[in-house]
Amino acid sequence: MLRVKYELDRLGMTQAAFAEKAQVSTASLSRIVNGKEPAYPKRGRRIADALGWRGTIDELFSELEVK
């Protein structure tokens, strides 16, 4: 699971609501969260900012081992 998906689940927001907040399309967000498309720099930054992410962009879009 990508850390960004974990963070969205933790917030309890739907992808549609978060996509609007981050100013990205719902389809793009879905592909990014599911690891099917990279979070290109501008979209990645908008997603990180909307999450209030304080780590690096690379950390946000990296694999997270969930136990």
N, C-alpha and C positions, 0 to 999 in steps of 0.2 A: 504494500500500500504506500502511495506517496504521502509525504507529510502534509501536503496541502489538503488532501482528502481527509486525513485525520483531523486537521484543524477545522475544516468545514463541518465535519460531524460533531466535533466538540462544541461548536457554536450553536448547533441545532438549526442552522439555516438551510433552506432549500437551495439547490444550485441555481434555480431561476432567480430567487431573491438576491442571492449573493452576486450573480452575474450582473444584475442591474446595478448593485452597489459598486461593483468593481469596473463597471462600464466596459464589459466584454459580452459577447454573445453567449447565450446559454449553450449553444452547440459547441463553441470553442472551449468554454469552461469544462464541459463534460469530457471532451477529448483530452484536455490537459490533465484533469483530475484522474482520468483513467489511464494515463500514460501513453495515449495514442498520438499525442501531438506535443511538441515541446512548447514551453511557455516562453515565447520569443520576448526579448527584453522589455518592450513597452507594455505588453499584456502582463508579463510576469511582475513588473513593478506595480502596475495597477492592482493586481490581485494581492500582492504583499501589503501594499498601503491600505487596501480595504480591510484586510485581516488585522492590521496593526502589527504586522510581523516585524520583529526587531533583529532577527538573525539575517544571514545572507540569503540571497535569492536561491543560490545553489542548495542550501539546506532545506528551504521550503519545498523545492521540487525534487528532493532526493527520496530514495526508498526508506521507509521506516519499518522496522521490524516490530510487529505488534504481537504481543503474547496473549 
